Amino acid sequence: ESFHGMAALSIGGTISWLNIYPDGSGLANTIIPIGIFQQGWVSSAGYQGTAVAGGIMLMFRRTNFGARVGTCGLGMAMLLSCALFVRNPFGLVSLASMGILLVLAGWRLPPFWVGELYALLAATTCLNAITSIRVLFFVTEAIIGGVVRTSDATSMQDITKIPSWIWASIWMVLAFWMTAMGIFITVETKENDSAREALDEFRGEDHPLALAAELT
């Protein structure tokens, strides 16, 4: 939902509120300029933004600095969204709790464990983009926040007159492509060489880092 909001802001619109519900669904209420492009840009931003963000996060999973900044940054983004836009009680409690935990984890965890956590977050984001888009091929509307809402693909069909399954297919291809890019294109730094040297010292010992090094 945050990507819908950011898309609205990028074209001169505003975010009225963001709501997150216990079933994992959410709503972004935005005010945007009138126009087909503006409506399509905001409606399609949710799945596209998630796919792109997940792929970029994966690219930085092998850097200690990237993992720490990414984990803390994600937590701070959650807290900022709570302070500015999230208005329903469940969304405030859940996002604020996760935000605080991520900031603390990114700040205090040792490099190895913050890297593992960041990789999990990146992979989860990519998988979420893929599995969420898959539903669009079979669902045209759903009950969100007690109200029947059309899916993003159906909204794009209403705006552009292009069938919803085509939009779902485009977003699915993007999600797979960004996931593949994140897996095969990684950012490497000198700190990785130091980490490998440290792991080599544990080879042959019953240490979790040694076992991890031998399995890779």
N, C-alpha and C positions, 0 to 999 in steps of 0.2 A: 504494500500500500504506500510505502514511503516513495517508491519510484513514480507512482501516479502523481503524488504530491510534488515531487521534484520536477516532473515534466510540466506540471501546471505553472510552477514558478518560473521555469525557463522560457515560457512564452508570455510572461507578464501577468499570469493569473495569481490566485491566492489559495491557500489551504484553509478551509473552514475548520475541519477536524478529521482525525484519523481514529477509527475504532478497530480493536482486535477482539475476537470472540473465542470462547473456549474450544470450539470445534476446529480452530485453525484458520477460519475465514476472517475477512476484514473488509472494511469500507473506507474509502477516501473521499471525502466531500470537498470538492474544489470549485472555484469560480474562475472561469477562463473566458478569453475573448471569443466572440462568435465566429465560426468558420469551420469548414470541413477538416482542414488540416489540423487546426487546434484540437478539435474533438478526437480525431484519429490519433494524434500524437500522445494525448493523455491516456486514451483508452488502451493503447498498445504498449504503454511504457512499463506496466507491471511485470509481465513475463520477459520482455526484452531486457529490462534493467536487471532482473534477477539473474538471467543467463550470463550477461556480460560481467556483472559483478562477481559471480562465482568463478568464471574463467580467469579473471584477473587475480582474484585471491589465490587460486591454485598456482599461478605463476610464481608467486612470492613465498610459497610454502617452505622452501629450502633455505631461507635467510632468517637468521635469528632476529635481526632488526625488523624485517618485514613482518614476521610472525608476531612480535611483541607489539609493534605499532598497530598492526591490523586488528589484533584482539582487543587492545585498549580502545582503538578508534571505533570499532563496532559497538563496544559497550557504551562509549560516550555518545554515539549517534542515537542509541536507544534512549539514553537519559535525556538527551536534547529533544527528541521527538515527544517524550512524555511531558517535558516542561512546556513545549510550544503547541503541540497539536493533539495528542491523544487525550480523549475526554471520557471514555467509559471506564468504570472501576476495574474490570478484569484486565483491560489493556494496560492501565496505569500500574497495577500491582505486578503483573507478569513481566512487562517490559522493564520496569524499574528494577525489579529483582535480578533479572538476567543481566541488565546493564551494569549493575554494581558488581556482580560476580565476575563478569568478563573483564572489567577494569582492574579489579583486584588480582585476577588470575594473570592478566597480561603484565601487570606491574611486579608481582611477587613470585610467580612460578619460575623455577630454573629454566634455562634455555631449551633443554630437551623437551620438557613437558609442555611449555607454552607453544613450542613448535608442533607437538602432537595435537594439542587442542585447536590450534589455528588450522591445521590440515583437516581436522574433522569438521570445523565450521565451513571451510571452503568446499569440501566434498558434499556436505549436507546442502549447501546453497545450490550447487550444480544439480544434485539429484532432485531437489525440490522443484527446480525449474522444469526438469524433464517430466517428473511424475504429475505435476500440477497441469502442465500443458496437455498431457495424455487424456485427462478427464474432459477437456474441451471438445473432443471428438464425439462424445456421447451425451454431454450435458449442455443444454442451452440456457437453463436458468436454475437458480437454487435459492433456498431461503437463507438469507444472511441478515442477522440482527432482527429476526422476526418478520422480515419483509421479503417477498419474492423479487429477486434481482436477475437480470440477464447476465450471461457470461461476457467476458471481454471480447471473445471472438464473435459472439452474436452482436455485440455493440458495434464492432468494426464492420460487420455485415450490413447493419442498418445504416451506417455512415457512408460506406463506400459501395454498397450493392455487390461486393465480392463475397462469395459464400464463406461462411464461418470456418469450414473445414480447411480452406486454403490458408486462412490466417493462422489457424492452429498448426498447420503443416509448416508454414514459414517459421513460426516461433519454435517449433520442435527441432527443425534443422539448425536454427541458431543456437539452441540450447546444447545440442550434441556437438556442434562445431566449437563453441566456446569451451566446453568441457574437454574436448580433445586438445585444443590449443593450450589449456591450462596444464594438461598432463604432459605434453611433449615439449612445451616451451617453458623453461623455468629460468628464473633469475638466480645466478650464482655469484657469490662474493668471496673474498679472501677468508672470511670467517668460516666458510664451509670446509676449507682445507684444514684449518685448525681443529674443527670438530672431528674430521676424519682421523687426524693424528691422535686425538684424544681417544677415539674409539679403538684405534689400533692397539693402544696400550692395554686395553681390556680383553683383547682376543685371547682365547684360551682360558679365561677366567669365568666363573659363574656369576656374571654380572648382566643385568638386563640390557645394557648398552652393547655388551659383547654379543649377546644373542641376536640383537637387532642387526648388528653389523654383519653377522655371519649369514643371516637370512636374506640380506639384500644383495 
